[in-house]
Amino acid sequence: MILNKYDEKILEIILNSGEVDLDTIKKKFWEGLSEDEIYHVNLGDNVTKLYLAEYIRKSASYGGYTLTRKGKKYLTDAIEA
């Protein structure tokens, strides 16, 4: 599965925040995007895609999202590349 820069941004937000709820992801995700990008990105689709591909999961204790091993490995590989 090929991830785009918006998927990577979501993974980085979760990595930097640890366990994070969807509202916090939304706030941080929209920061720094141009007006054109805002109209062409569907955050819900990206989060769902990452969840179904098992890059993120719902935290049982918190109710927010955390990275899976697969998500952490993807970010580690992307940094090393």
BALUM-200861 format. One line per field, with one value per atom (N, C-alpha, C, O): residue in one letter; x negated, y negated, z; residue number from 1. Coordinates in steps of 0.02 Angstrom, whole numbers, plus 50000, padded with zeros to 5 digits. Example, Ala and Ser with C-alpha at 12.3 -4.5 7.8 and 13.67 -1.06 7.14 Angstrom:
<sites>
r <- [A | A | A | A | S | S | S | S];
east <- [49340 | 49385 | 49340 | 49288 | 49358 | 49316 | 49355 | 49330];
north <- [50284 | 50225 | 50165 | 50166 | 50112 | 50053 | 49998 | 49943];
up <- [50390 | 50390 | 50390 | 50423 | 50354 | 50357 | 50394 | 50402];
k <- [1 | 1 | 1 | 1 | 2 | 2 | 2 | 2];
</sites>
This chain:
<sites>
r <- [M | M | M | M | I | I | I | I | L | L | L | L | N | N | N | N | K | K | K | K | Y | Y | Y | Y | D | D | D | D | E | E | E | E | K | K | K | K | I | I | I | I | L | L | L | L | E | E | E | E | I | I | I | I | I | I | I | I | L | L | L | L | N | N | N | N | S | S | S | S | G | G | G | G | E | E | E | E | V | V | V | V | D | D | D | D | L | L | L | L | D | D | D | D | T | T | T | T | I | I | I | I | K | K | K | K | K | K | K | K | K | K | K | K | F | F | F | F | W | W | W | W | E | E | E | E | G | G | G | G | L | L | L | L | S | S | S | S | E | E | E | E | D | D | D | D | E | E | E | E | I | I | I | I | Y | Y | Y | Y | H | H | H | H | V | V | V | V | N | N | N | N | L | L | L | L | G | G | G | G | D | D | D | D | N | N | N | N | V | V | V | V | T | T | T | T | K | K | K | K | L | L | L | L | Y | Y | Y | Y | L | L | L | L | A | A | A | A | E | E | E | E | Y | Y | Y | Y | I | I | I | I | R | R | R | R | K | K | K | K | S | S | S | S | A | A | A | A | S | S | S | S | Y | Y | Y | Y | G | G | G | G | G | G | G | G | Y | Y | Y | Y | T | T | T | T | L | L | L | L | T | T | T | T | R | R | R | R | K | K | K | K | G | G | G | G | K | K | K | K | K | K | K | K | Y | Y | Y | Y | L | L | L | L | T | T | T | T | D | D | D | D | A | A | A | A | I | I | I | I | E | E | E | E | A | A | A | A];
east <- [49958 | 50000 | 49956 | 49908 | 49971 | 49933 | 49969 | 50028 | 49933 | 49962 | 49943 | 49889 | 49988 | 49973 | 49950 | 49947 | 49934 | 49907 | 49958 | 49938 | 50022 | 50073 | 50077 | 50087 | 50070 | 50067 | 50007 | 50012 | 49950 | 49890 | 49897 | 49872 | 49931 | 49943 | 49984 | 49970 | 50035 | 50077 | 50034 | 50039 | 49993 | 49950 | 49902 | 49890 | 49874 | 49827 | 49862 | 49834 | 49924 | 49962 | 49972 | 49963 | 49991 | 50002 | 49937 | 49935 | 49883 | 49817 | 49797 | 49775 | 49803 | 49782 | 49828 | 49807 | 49891 | 49939 | 49949 | 49979 | 49926 | 49940 | 50012 | 50031 | 50051 | 50122 | 50158 | 50150 | 50196 | 50226 | 50297 | 50310 | 50343 | 50412 | 50420 | 50376 | 50475 | 50488 | 50492 | 50469 | 50519 | 50523 | 50454 | 50443 | 50407 | 50339 | 50305 | 50269 | 50317 | 50289 | 50316 | 50277 | 50381 | 50411 | 50377 | 50358 | 50371 | 50341 | 50270 | 50253 | 50230 | 50160 | 50153 | 50107 | 50198 | 50194 | 50205 | 50168 | 50254 | 50272 | 50222 | 50222 | 50181 | 50131 | 50080 | 50054 | 50066 | 50014 | 50035 | 49994 | 50097 | 50119 | 50145 | 50174 | 50133 | 50157 | 50233 | 50261 | 50264 | 50337 | 50355 | 50406 | 50314 | 50327 | 50325 | 50366 | 50276 | 50270 | 50330 | 50355 | 50353 | 50409 | 50471 | 50508 | 50482 | 50541 | 50533 | 50582 | 50471 | 50460 | 50439 | 50426 | 50437 | 50417 | 50476 | 50511 | 50488 | 50541 | 50507 | 50487 | 50502 | 50468 | 50498 | 50461 | 50564 | 50597 | 50577 | 50566 | 50572 | 50551 | 50480 | 50464 | 50436 | 50367 | 50360 | 50324 | 50395 | 50393 | 50421 | 50392 | 50476 | 50506 | 50458 | 50450 | 50426 | 50379 | 50321 | 50301 | 50294 | 50239 | 50261 | 50223 | 50322 | 50350 | 50359 | 50339 | 50389 | 50402 | 50338 | 50335 | 50286 | 50222 | 50178 | 50121 | 50206 | 50174 | 50110 | 50063 | 50109 | 50055 | 50071 | 50026 | 50136 | 50158 | 50213 | 50243 | 50225 | 50279 | 50310 | 50281 | 50371 | 50404 | 50374 | 50364 | 50359 | 50331 | 50389 | 50438 | 50382 | 50435 | 50445 | 50502 | 50392 | 50398 | 50417 | 50449 | 50397 | 50405 | 50463 | 50496 | 50474 | 50527 | 50502 | 50540 | 50437 | 50407 | 50370 | 50384 | 50323 | 50285 | 50212 | 50184 | 50182 | 50111 | 50082 | 50119 | 50017 | 49984 | 49977 | 49968 | 49981 | 49965 | 49891 | 49857 | 49866 | 49796 | 49785 | 49734 | 49834 | 49830 | 49825 | 49786 | 49863 | 49860 | 49793 | 49765 | 49768 | 49703 | 49647 | 49602 | 49651 | 49601 | 49602 | 49550 | 49662 | 49667 | 49632 | 49594 | 49645 | 49614 | 49538 | 49501 | 49515 | 49444 | 49410 | 49357 | 49441 | 49414 | 49414 | 49368 | 49466 | 49471 | 49418 | 49392 | 49401 | 49350 | 49281 | 49239 | 49270 | 49205 | 49193 | 49136 | 49246 | 49239 | 49216 | 49208];
north <- [50059 | 50000 | 49938 | 49933 | 49892 | 49830 | 49775 | 49762 | 49744 | 49690 | 49623 | 49616 | 49575 | 49508 | 49463 | 49484 | 49400 | 49355 | 49340 | 49324 | 49345 | 49333 | 49392 | 49382 | 49452 | 49511 | 49506 | 49519 | 49487 | 49481 | 49427 | 49435 | 49373 | 49319 | 49345 | 49329 | 49385 | 49414 | 49460 | 49458 | 49503 | 49548 | 49508 | 49527 | 49454 | 49414 | 49379 | 49373 | 49356 | 49325 | 49375 | 49359 | 49436 | 49488 | 49507 | 49516 | 49512 | 49529 | 49476 | 49492 | 49413 | 49358 | 49348 | 49320 | 49369 | 49359 | 49420 | 49415 | 49478 | 49540 | 49560 | 49567 | 49570 | 49584 | 49517 | 49471 | 49513 | 49449 | 49460 | 49508 | 49416 | 49422 | 49390 | 49353 | 49405 | 49382 | 49305 | 49276 | 49273 | 49200 | 49168 | 49119 | 49196 | 49170 | 49182 | 49139 | 49241 | 49256 | 49204 | 49178 | 49190 | 49141 | 49073 | 49042 | 49049 | 48983 | 48979 | 48931 | 49028 | 49027 | 49040 | 49014 | 49080 | 49098 | 49037 | 49027 | 48997 | 48940 | 48882 | 48839 | 48882 | 48829 | 48835 | 48889 | 48779 | 48778 | 48800 | 48798 | 48820 | 48839 | 48777 | 48732 | 48776 | 48720 | 48727 | 48780 | 48672 | 48673 | 48725 | 48759 | 48731 | 48780 | 48851 | 48893 | 48865 | 48932 | 48948 | 49004 | 48899 | 48909 | 48935 | 48976 | 48909 | 48929 | 48996 | 49024 | 49022 | 49084 | 49143 | 49197 | 49134 | 49188 | 49207 | 49164 | 49272 | 49297 | 49333 | 49390 | 49299 | 49326 | 49393 | 49439 | 49398 | 49460 | 49519 | 49574 | 49509 | 49563 | 49585 | 49645 | 49537 | 49553 | 49592 | 49641 | 49570 | 49605 | 49676 | 49723 | 49683 | 49749 | 49794 | 49853 | 49767 | 49807 | 49831 | 49889 | 49787 | 49807 | 49859 | 49904 | 49852 | 49900 | 49969 | 50019 | 49970 | 50034 | 50068 | 50130 | 50029 | 50057 | 50073 | 50095 | 50063 | 50079 | 50039 | 50065 | 49976 | 49930 | 49896 | 49876 | 49888 | 49859 | 49904 | 49944 | 49896 | 49933 | 49890 | 49841 | 49908 | 49875 | 49900 | 49960 | 49854 | 49872 | 49895 | 49860 | 49955 | 49983 | 49943 | 49934 | 49918 | 49883 | 49810 | 49781 | 49779 | 49707 | 49687 | 49637 | 49726 | 49709 | 49669 | 49651 | 49653 | 49617 | 49666 | 49726 | 49640 | 49682 | 49686 | 49640 | 49743 | 49754 | 49787 | 49814 | 49784 | 49818 | 49892 | 49911 | 49932 | 50003 | 50012 | 49964 | 50072 | 50086 | 50069 | 50041 | 50086 | 50073 | 49998 | 49977 | 49957 | 49885 | 49857 | 49814 | 49881 | 49858 | 49878 | 49839 | 49939 | 49962 | 49920 | 49903 | 49904 | 49863 | 49796 | 49773 | 49764 | 49698 | 49705 | 49662 | 49758 | 49770 | 49780 | 49751 | 49820 | 49832 | 49769 | 49757 | 49727 | 49665 | 49615 | 49578 | 49614 | 49569 | 49591 | 49549 | 49656 | 49682 | 49675 | 49670 | 49674 | 49671 | 49603 | 49594];
up <- [50000 | 50000 | 50000 | 50039 | 49957 | 49952 | 49990 | 49979 | 50036 | 50075 | 50044 | 50016 | 50050 | 50024 | 50082 | 50139 | 50065 | 50116 | 50172 | 50228 | 50157 | 50208 | 50256 | 50316 | 50230 | 50273 | 50320 | 50380 | 50291 | 50331 | 50385 | 50440 | 50368 | 50417 | 50476 | 50533 | 50462 | 50515 | 50559 | 50620 | 50528 | 50566 | 50610 | 50668 | 50584 | 50623 | 50681 | 50736 | 50670 | 50725 | 50781 | 50840 | 50764 | 50814 | 50848 | 50909 | 50810 | 50838 | 50889 | 50944 | 50871 | 50915 | 50975 | 51026 | 50969 | 51023 | 51066 | 51120 | 51044 | 51080 | 51066 | 51008 | 51118 | 51108 | 51097 | 51137 | 51043 | 51025 | 50999 | 50963 | 51019 | 50996 | 50928 | 50905 | 50896 | 50828 | 50824 | 50774 | 50874 | 50873 | 50871 | 50836 | 50909 | 50910 | 50842 | 50817 | 50813 | 50747 | 50697 | 50657 | 50700 | 50654 | 50661 | 50611 | 50723 | 50734 | 50706 | 50671 | 50721 | 50700 | 50625 | 50593 | 50597 | 50526 | 50482 | 50433 | 50497 | 50454 | 50459 | 50416 | 50511 | 50518 | 50461 | 50448 | 50429 | 50378 | 50309 | 50263 | 50300 | 50233 | 50196 | 50226 | 50132 | 50092 | 50082 | 50092 | 50061 | 50050 | 49997 | 50003 | 49945 | 49893 | 49920 | 49902 | 49964 | 49993 | 50037 | 50038 | 50074 | 50120 | 50083 | 50109 | 50023 | 49985 | 49949 | 49925 | 49945 | 49908 | 49951 | 49925 | 50016 | 50061 | 50105 | 50132 | 50111 | 50155 | 50213 | 50207 | 50269 | 50328 | 50350 | 50367 | 50349 | 50371 | 50328 | 50354 | 50262 | 50218 | 50233 | 50233 | 50247 | 50261 | 50327 | 50330 | 50379 | 50443 | 50435 | 50461 | 50400 | 50388 | 50350 | 50368 | 50299 | 50259 | 50303 | 50299 | 50345 | 50390 | 50441 | 50458 | 50465 | 50513 | 50481 | 50509 | 50422 | 50388 | 50366 | 50363 | 50350 | 50330 | 50391 | 50383 | 50451 | 50514 | 50528 | 50558 | 50507 | 50526 | 50593 | 50629 | 50607 | 50670 | 50699 | 50664 | 50764 | 50796 | 50850 | 50873 | 50869 | 50924 | 50989 | 50998 | 51033 | 51097 | 51142 | 51152 | 51169 | 51211 | 51275 | 51297 | 51304 | 51368 | 51360 | 51404 | 51304 | 51297 | 51252 | 51264 | 51200 | 51153 | 51094 | 51049 | 51094 | 51038 | 50994 | 50994 | 50955 | 50909 | 50930 | 50959 | 50916 | 50926 | 50863 | 50822 | 50857 | 50801 | 50816 | 50874 | 50765 | 50771 | 50755 | 50737 | 50763 | 50743 | 50670 | 50651 | 50630 | 50558 | 50544 | 50501 | 50580 | 50571 | 50593 | 50560 | 50651 | 50675 | 50626 | 50613 | 50600 | 50553 | 50489 | 50462 | 50465 | 50405 | 50416 | 50373 | 50472 | 50486 | 50494 | 50470 | 50526 | 50534 | 50467 | 50454 | 50424 | 50357 | 50315 | 50276 | 50323 | 50284 | 50306 | 50265 | 50370 | 50396 | 50372 | 50354 | 50372 | 50351 | 50276 | 50254 | 50237 | 50163 | 50139 | 50078];
k <- [1 | 1 | 1 | 1 | 2 | 2 | 2 | 2 | 3 | 3 | 3 | 3 | 4 | 4 | 4 | 4 | 5 | 5 | 5 | 5 | 6 | 6 | 6 | 6 | 7 | 7 | 7 | 7 | 8 | 8 | 8 | 8 | 9 | 9 | 9 | 9 | 10 | 10 | 10 | 10 | 11 | 11 | 11 | 11 | 12 | 12 | 12 | 12 | 13 | 13 | 13 | 13 | 14 | 14 | 14 | 14 | 15 | 15 | 15 | 15 | 16 | 16 | 16 | 16 | 17 | 17 | 17 | 17 | 18 | 18 | 18 | 18 | 19 | 19 | 19 | 19 | 20 | 20 | 20 | 20 | 21 | 21 | 21 | 21 | 22 | 22 | 22 | 22 | 23 | 23 | 23 | 23 | 24 | 24 | 24 | 24 | 25 | 25 | 25 | 25 | 26 | 26 | 26 | 26 | 27 | 27 | 27 | 27 | 28 | 28 | 28 | 28 | 29 | 29 | 29 | 29 | 30 | 30 | 30 | 30 | 31 | 31 | 31 | 31 | 32 | 32 | 32 | 32 | 33 | 33 | 33 | 33 | 34 | 34 | 34 | 34 | 35 | 35 | 35 | 35 | 36 | 36 | 36 | 36 | 37 | 37 | 37 | 37 | 38 | 38 | 38 | 38 | 39 | 39 | 39 | 39 | 40 | 40 | 40 | 40 | 41 | 41 | 41 | 41 | 42 | 42 | 42 | 42 | 43 | 43 | 43 | 43 | 44 | 44 | 44 | 44 | 45 | 45 | 45 | 45 | 46 | 46 | 46 | 46 | 47 | 47 | 47 | 47 | 48 | 48 | 48 | 48 | 49 | 49 | 49 | 49 | 50 | 50 | 50 | 50 | 51 | 51 | 51 | 51 | 52 | 52 | 52 | 52 | 53 | 53 | 53 | 53 | 54 | 54 | 54 | 54 | 55 | 55 | 55 | 55 | 56 | 56 | 56 | 56 | 57 | 57 | 57 | 57 | 58 | 58 | 58 | 58 | 59 | 59 | 59 | 59 | 60 | 60 | 60 | 60 | 61 | 61 | 61 | 61 | 62 | 62 | 62 | 62 | 63 | 63 | 63 | 63 | 64 | 64 | 64 | 64 | 65 | 65 | 65 | 65 | 66 | 66 | 66 | 66 | 67 | 67 | 67 | 67 | 68 | 68 | 68 | 68 | 69 | 69 | 69 | 69 | 70 | 70 | 70 | 70 | 71 | 71 | 71 | 71 | 72 | 72 | 72 | 72 | 73 | 73 | 73 | 73 | 74 | 74 | 74 | 74 | 75 | 75 | 75 | 75 | 76 | 76 | 76 | 76 | 77 | 77 | 77 | 77 | 78 | 78 | 78 | 78 | 79 | 79 | 79 | 79 | 80 | 80 | 80 | 80 | 81 | 81 | 81 | 81];
</sites>
